[in-house]
Amino acid sequence: MTIYINGNDLTIEDVALVARFNERASLTEEAVANMQKSRDYVEKKLKEGAIIYGLTTGFGNFSDTYISADDAPALQNNLIISHSCALGKPLDTQIVRAMMLLRCNALAKGNSGIRVSTVETLLKMLNRGVHPIIPSQGSLGASGDLALLAHMVLPMLGEGLAEYKGDIMPGREAMRRAGLPVIQLTAKEGLALINGTQVMTAIGALALYDAEDLLKTADIAAAMTCEALLGIKAAYDPKVHALRGHAGQSDSAANLLKLLEGSQLAQRTQPGRVQDAYSLRCVPQIHGGSREAIAYVHGVIAREINAVTDNPLIFPDEDQVISGGNFHGQPVAIAMDTLKIALAELADVSGCRIERMVNPHINSGLPAFLIESGGVNSGFMITQYAAASIVSENKVLAHPASVDSIPSSANQEDHVSMGTTAARQAWEILGNVQKVLGIELFAATQAIWMRGEDKLAPATRGVYDMVRKEVFPITKDVVMHEEMVKFQKMVSEHRVSAAAESVCGKLA
């Protein structure tokens, strides 16, 4: 399968297919024609000696320094070399691949003035598996993700480091092994390659792809906990949620009823109880709030992956070159901070449900910490500690990065978004939520085993049976870490939602 890019039609699923599942990417004929028109215009302006930022001037605070056409290649090369100053743990390969794809897609629109051959080199690197090693820290999220994108470009020039077929090596060697010549940048090209929001957007797109599945998984985990705790289904009645009018809330309630249809454990009413605790009764309201927030994030990211975010922008048909600020990451920064909060809340309420299952005072008659022979065995006691620790860690990470700013480039760039920091934190929170929901599913399947799996709803039984192919009931203490990692993997690979949907059909 090949994903064709033209700067207009890329989807979040396309990004995941290329970044995570190694589908190929290619330019459309329309993109090639638009890029060539833009490049021809740049060459014309060079011959005319026009004063254009980043083309015949320096960068940032050097924007008033004239650069001759003869010095243009050195200017672009030096830009990449000087800006390659990121630090920290390298980004995951899937994020690097998403960055490469998104940068090519932005350039394919034809407003950046880059040569077609330069973009094709980056696409060939992507398709042949030459993955630049990109440290994760060093972006302010305005003037684009300059430092990190510069590291992406280094192997194209025969510099830096890259991973090829599982080995890390000098960028020049990786290019040679992949059969790709290194290139010499010409006027405008270095700036076109690094002045954009593709790091924060790449992380955001992949995090969103998983987050949208995580919404389903959270509803599934809640449904199974509802069965484990003999929950009351009346709270999920659609009449209740229609009165409030929030689509996310109604979708979550509908999912819960669909998942619990046919359950002999969760009932519309329960003898001796009028209503459940909030972590069960208010699942639609809590999960629904996250759903609506994530829907907003989807809109931002869907637009941004098809946006032109460098500077200056070339409009050949209008004979204009306009210096603007599309590189500023504020729209993505606020969306990533929103995603952080929305995801963290899924883990927060999941942690409450875990505590209810292991606590003998409030778990509707289940053994303390879900283990027989308690005392000799600790059972799920410390799994709840682990969940609580991760939930608390998320509270720190969820503090908004976008409310911070710091001046840069001699105060020429005096407000920045910190969008890449927000995106990196969202990525970390995403992993944490996958862990916590995994722990809830671990505890819920143990509790259901004690209640009797034959009493489950068909949809949750499908999930239970999938789990039992890998994790067996705990009858005495074991190294819980090993089992918890299995659940985290089930969640992160979207297997929990797939198991449920194979029985009950597509969830909202």
C-alpha positions in Angstrom: 0.0 0.0 0.0 1.2 3.5 -0.8 0.1 6.7 0.9 0.0 9.5 -1.7 0.7 13.0 -0.3 -0.1 16.4 -1.8 -0.4 18.6 1.3 -4.1 18.4 1.5 -5.5 14.9 2.1 -3.4 13.2 4.7 -5.3 11.6 7.6 -4.3 10.6 11.1 -4.7 7.0 10.2 -2.4 7.5 7.2 0.3 8.9 9.5 0.0 5.8 11.7 0.1 3.5 8.7 3.4 5.0 7.6 5.0 5.7 10.9 4.0 2.5 12.8 3.3 0.0 10.1 5.9 1.0 7.5 3.6 1.8 4.6 5.3 3.6 1.7 4.7 7.3 0.9 4.9 9.0 -2.4 4.2 12.5 -4.0 1.3 13.0 -6.3 1.8 14.5 -9.7 -0.1 17.6 -8.5 2.3 18.0 -5.6 5.3 17.7 -7.9 3.9 20.4 -10.2 3.1 22.8 -7.4 6.5 22.4 -5.8 8.2 22.9 -9.1 6.3 26.1 -9.7 7.3 27.4 -6.3 10.9 26.5 -6.9 11.0 28.2 -10.3 9.7 31.3 -8.6 12.5 31.2 -6.0 15.1 30.9 -8.7 13.6 33.9 -10.5 13.8 36.0 -7.3 17.4 34.9 -6.8 18.3 36.2 -10.2 16.6 39.4 -9.6 18.5 39.9 -6.3 15.3 40.4 -4.3 15.5 40.8 -0.5 13.6 37.9 1.0 13.9 36.6 4.5 15.8 33.3 4.7 16.6 33.4 1.0 18.9 36.4 0.8 19.0 37.3 4.4 20.2 35.7 7.7 17.8 34.2 10.2 16.1 35.4 13.4 17.9 38.5 14.7 20.1 38.3 11.5 17.1 39.0 9.3 18.5 42.4 8.3 21.8 40.9 7.1 22.0 40.5 3.3 23.3 37.2 1.9 24.5 37.0 -1.7 23.3 34.3 -4.1 26.8 32.8 -4.1 26.6 32.4 -0.3 23.1 30.9 -0.3 24.2 27.2 -0.2 26.6 27.9 2.7 23.8 29.8 4.5 21.4 26.8 4.2 24.1 24.2 5.2 25.2 26.3 8.2 21.6 26.7 9.3 21.3 22.9 9.6 24.7 22.4 11.3 24.3 25.3 13.7 20.7 24.4 14.7 21.4 20.7 15.4 21.7 21.2 19.1 18.9 19.1 20.6 19.6 17.0 23.6 18.1 14.1 25.5 16.8 10.6 24.8 16.2 10.0 21.1 12.7 10.1 19.8 11.0 6.7 19.1 11.4 5.5 15.5 7.7 5.8 14.8 7.8 9.5 15.8 10.8 10.1 13.6 9.0 8.4 10.7 5.8 10.5 11.3 8.0 13.7 11.4 9.6 12.8 8.0 6.2 12.1 6.5 4.6 15.3 7.8 7.5 17.5 6.7 7.2 16.1 3.2 3.5 16.6 3.2 3.8 20.2 4.3 6.4 20.9 1.5 4.2 19.1 -1.1 1.7 21.9 -0.9 4.0 24.0 -3.0 4.4 27.1 -0.9 7.9 26.5 0.4 10.2 26.9 -2.6 12.1 23.7 -2.0 13.4 21.5 -4.9 11.3 18.4 -5.7 14.5 16.3 -5.6 15.2 17.3 -2.0 11.8 16.2 -0.8 12.1 13.0 -2.8 15.4 12.3 -1.0 13.6 12.6 2.4 10.8 10.3 1.1 13.3 7.7 -0.1 14.9 7.8 3.3 11.5 7.2 4.9 10.6 4.4 2.5 14.0 2.6 2.7 14.2 2.9 6.5 16.9 5.5 7.0 15.8 7.0 10.3 17.7 10.0 11.7 18.6 9.8 15.4 16.8 12.8 16.8 17.3 13.9 20.5 13.9 14.8 22.1 14.7 18.0 23.9 15.4 21.5 22.6 12.3 22.9 20.9 10.5 26.0 22.0 7.7 25.2 19.6 7.9 28.6 17.8 10.0 29.2 14.7 9.0 25.6 14.4 10.7 22.6 16.0 14.0 24.0 14.7 16.6 22.0 16.6 14.9 18.6 16.3 14.1 19.0 12.6 17.7 20.0 12.0 18.8 16.6 13.3 16.3 15.1 10.9 18.1 16.8 8.0 21.7 15.9 9.0 21.9 12.5 7.4 20.7 14.0 4.1 23.9 16.0 4.2 26.0 13.1 5.2 26.2 14.3 8.8 24.8 13.2 12.2 23.6 9.7 13.1 20.9 7.5 11.6 19.4 4.0 12.3 19.3 1.6 9.4 18.1 -2.0 9.6 18.4 -1.9 13.4 22.0 -0.5 13.6 22.9 3.1 14.5 25.7 4.5 12.3 27.0 7.8 10.9 24.4 9.4 8.6 26.6 9.2 5.5 27.0 5.5 6.0 23.3 4.9 6.4 22.6 6.8 3.2 25.3 4.8 1.4 23.9 1.5 2.6 20.4 2.5 1.5 21.7 3.5 -1.9 21.0 7.2 -1.5 23.3 10.0 -2.4 23.8 12.8 0.1 22.7 16.2 -1.1 23.8 19.9 -1.1 21.1 22.3 0.0 20.5 25.4 -2.1 18.7 28.7 -1.4 15.7 28.5 1.0 15.9 24.7 1.4 17.4 24.4 4.9 14.8 26.8 6.3 12.0 25.0 4.4 13.0 21.7 6.0 13.2 22.8 9.6 10.9 25.8 10.1 7.7 24.0 11.1 5.7 22.2 13.8 6.2 18.6 12.6 7.7 17.3 15.8 4.9 18.3 18.1 2.4 17.3 15.3 3.9 13.9 14.7 3.8 13.1 18.4 0.3 14.5 18.6 -1.0 12.5 15.7 0.3 9.2 17.0 -0.8 10.0 20.5 -4.3 10.9 19.2 -4.4 7.6 17.2 -3.9 5.7 20.4 -6.0 8.0 22.5 -9.1 7.4 20.4 -8.8 3.7 20.9 -8.1 4.3 24.6 -11.5 5.9 25.0 -13.0 2.6 23.9 -10.7 0.6 26.2 -11.6 2.8 29.1 -15.3 2.1 28.6 -14.5 -1.7 28.3 -12.5 -1.6 31.5 -15.2 0.2 33.3 -17.8 -2.2 32.1 -15.8 -5.2 33.3 -15.3 -3.5 36.7 -19.0 -2.8 36.8 -19.6 -6.5 36.4 -16.9 -7.4 39.0 -18.6 -5.0 41.5 -22.2 -6.0 40.7 -22.9 -2.5 39.3 -26.2 -0.8 38.5 -26.8 -0.2 34.8 -29.7 2.2 35.3 -27.3 5.1 35.5 -26.4 4.5 31.8 -30.0 4.9 30.6 -29.9 7.0 27.4 -32.8 9.2 28.8 -30.4 10.4 31.5 -27.7 11.5 29.1 -30.1 13.0 26.5 -31.2 15.5 29.2 -27.6 16.9 29.4 -26.9 16.9 25.7 -23.2 16.2 25.6 -22.4 13.8 22.7 -19.3 12.3 24.4 -21.3 11.4 27.5 -24.1 9.8 25.5 -21.6 7.8 23.4 -19.8 6.5 26.5 -23.2 5.5 28.1 -24.2 3.7 24.9 -20.9 1.8 24.9 -21.5 0.7 28.4 -25.0 -0.6 27.7 -23.8 -2.3 24.6 -20.9 -4.0 26.4 -23.1 -5.0 29.4 -26.0 -6.4 27.4 -26.7 -9.9 28.6 -24.7 -9.6 31.8 -25.8 -11.6 34.8 -23.5 -9.6 37.1 -24.3 -5.9 36.2 -28.0 -5.4 36.4 -30.4 -2.5 35.9 -31.0 -2.6 39.7 -29.3 -4.4 42.5 -31.0 -5.5 45.8 -30.2 -3.3 48.7 -28.4 -0.6 46.7 -30.0 2.5 45.1 -26.9 3.8 43.3 -23.2 3.2 42.8 -20.1 5.3 43.7 -19.2 8.0 41.2 -16.4 5.9 39.6 -19.1 3.6 38.3 -22.2 5.7 38.2 -20.5 8.7 36.5 -18.4 6.9 34.0 -20.3 8.4 31.0 -19.9 11.9 32.5 -16.2 11.4 33.2 -15.2 9.5 30.1 -17.5 11.7 28.1 -15.7 14.8 29.1 -12.4 13.3 27.9 -14.2 12.2 24.7 -15.3 15.7 23.8 -11.8 17.1 24.6 -10.1 14.5 22.4 -12.6 15.3 19.6 -11.4 18.9 19.8 -7.7 17.7 19.7 -8.6 15.6 16.6 -9.8 18.7 14.8 -6.6 20.6 15.5 -4.3 17.7 14.5 -6.2 16.8 11.4 -5.8 20.4 10.2 -2.1 20.7 11.3 -0.9 17.6 9.4 -2.0 19.2 6.2 -0.8 22.7 7.1 2.1 24.7 5.7 4.0 25.9 8.7 7.3 27.4 7.5 8.3 31.0 6.7 8.5 32.9 4.5 5.7 31.5 2.3 5.8 31.5 -1.5 2.8 32.5 -3.6 4.0 32.3 -7.2 0.7 33.0 -8.8 0.4 36.3 -6.9 4.1 37.1 -7.2 4.4 37.4 -3.4 6.7 36.2 -0.7 5.1 36.8 2.7 6.8 36.5 6.1 4.3 35.3 8.6 4.1 33.1 11.7 2.6 29.7 10.7 5.5 28.0 12.5 4.2 29.1 15.8 2.9 26.0 17.6 0.3 27.6 19.9 -2.7 25.8 18.3 -1.0 22.5 18.8 0.4 23.4 22.2 -3.0 24.1 23.7 -4.4 20.9 22.0 -1.6 18.8 23.5 -2.2 20.3 26.9 -5.9 19.4 26.5 -5.0 15.9 25.5 -2.8 15.5 28.6 -5.7 16.4 30.9 -8.2 14.3 29.0 -6.0 11.3 29.1 -4.9 11.8 32.8 -8.6 11.8 33.8 -9.1 8.3 32.3 -6.4 7.0 34.5 -7.6 8.9 37.6 -11.1 7.4 37.6 -9.6 4.0 36.6 -7.5 4.2 39.7 -10.6 4.7 41.8 -12.2 1.6 40.3 -9.1 -0.4 41.0 -9.2 0.6 44.7 -12.9 -0.4 44.9 -12.2 -3.9 43.6 -9.3 -4.6 46.0 -10.9 -3.0 49.1 -12.9 -5.6 51.0 -15.0 -2.9 52.7 -16.5 -1.7 49.4 -16.1 -4.5 46.8 -19.4 -6.2 47.2 -18.1 -9.3 48.9 -15.0 -10.1 47.0 -11.9 -11.4 48.9 -9.5 -8.7 50.2 -7.1 -7.7 47.4 -8.7 -10.3 45.2 -6.8 -13.3 46.6 -7.7 -16.3 48.6 -5.6 -17.1 51.7 -4.9 -13.4 52.2 -2.1 -12.7 54.6 0.1 -15.4 53.3 -0.6 -13.9 49.9 -0.8 -10.1 49.2 -2.6 -10.6 45.9 -3.5 -7.3 44.1 -2.5 -5.1 47.1 0.6 -3.5 45.5 -0.8 -3.4 41.9 -3.1 -0.8 43.3 -0.1 1.0 44.8 1.5 1.0 41.3 -1.6 2.4 39.7 -1.9 5.1 42.3 1.7 6.1 41.8 1.3 6.4 38.0 -2.0 8.4 38.4 -0.2 10.8 40.7 2.7 11.2 38.3 0.2 12.1 35.6 -1.0 15.0 37.7 2.4 16.6 37.5 2.8 15.9 33.8 -0.7 17.3 33.1 0.4 20.8 34.2 0.0 22.9 31.0 3.2 23.7 29.1 1.5 26.2 26.8 1.0 28.8 29.6 4.8 29.2 29.7 6.9 31.2 27.4 10.5 32.6 27.2 12.1 35.1 24.9 14.6 33.9 22.3 16.8 35.2 19.4 17.6 38.5 21.1 13.9 39.1 21.8 13.0 38.9 18.2 11.1 35.7 19.0 9.6 36.9 22.2 6.7 34.5 22.6 7.0 30.7 22.2 4.4 27.9 22.5 6.3 25.1 24.3 4.1 22.9 22.1 6.7 20.1 21.8 7.1 19.9 25.5 3.3 19.6 25.8 3.3 16.9 23.1 6.1 14.9 24.8 4.3 15.1 28.1 1.1 13.9 26.4 3.0 10.9 24.9 4.3 10.0 28.4 0.8 10.4 29.9 -0.6 8.2 27.2 1.8 5.4 28.1 0.9 5.8 31.8 -2.8 5.6 31.1 -2.3 2.4 29.1 -0.5 1.0 32.2 -3.3 2.0 34.6 -6.1 0.7 32.4 -4.1 -2.5 32.0 -4.0 -2.9 35.8 -7.7 -2.3 36.0 -8.4 -5.0 33.4 -6.0 -7.3 35.3 -7.9 -6.8 38.5 -11.3 -7.0 36.8 -10.6 -10.3 35.1 -9.4 -11.7 38.5 -12.5 -10.5 40.2 -14.8 -11.8 37.4 -13.0 -15.2 37.7 -14.1 -15.2 41.4 -17.6 -14.2 40.5 -17.9 -16.7 37.6 -17.0 -15.8 34.0 -20.0 -17.7 32.7 -22.1 -14.7 34.1 -20.4 -12.1 31.9 -22.0 -10.3 29.0 -21.0 -11.7 25.6 -18.9 -8.6 24.7 -16.9 -8.6 28.0 -16.6 -12.4 27.8 -14.8 -11.9 24.5 -12.3 -9.7 26.2 -12.0 -12.1 29.1 -11.3 -15.0 26.8 -8.7 -13.0 24.9 -7.0 -12.2 28.2 -7.0 -15.8 29.4 -5.0 -16.9 26.4 -2.0 -15.1 28.1 -2.8 -14.5 31.7 -4.2 -17.1 34.1 -6.1 -16.4 37.4 -3.9 -15.7 40.3 -4.2 -18.3 43.0 -1.0 -17.5 44.9 1.4 -14.6 44.8 3.4 -14.3 41.6 5.7 -11.6 40.1 2.9 -9.3 39.2 5.1 -7.0 37.0 5.3 -9.7 34.3 1.5 -10.0 34.1 1.0 -6.2 34.2 3.3 -5.8 31.2 1.2 -8.2 29.3 -1.9 -6.2 30.0 -0.2 -2.9 29.0 0.7 -4.5 25.7 -2.8 -5.7 25.1 -4.1 -2.1 25.7 -1.3 -0.4 23.6 -1.8 -2.8 20.7 -5.6 -2.1 20.6 -6.4 -5.7 21.3 -8.9 -5.1 24.1 -11.2 -3.0 21.9 -10.8 -5.4 19.0 -11.8 -8.3 21.2 -15.0 -6.5 22.4 -15.9 -5.2 19.0 -15.6 -8.7 17.4 -18.6 -9.6 19.5 -20.7 -6.6 20.0 -19.8 -4.6 16.9 -18.2 -1.2 16.6 -18.1 1.0 19.7 -18.4 4.8 19.6 
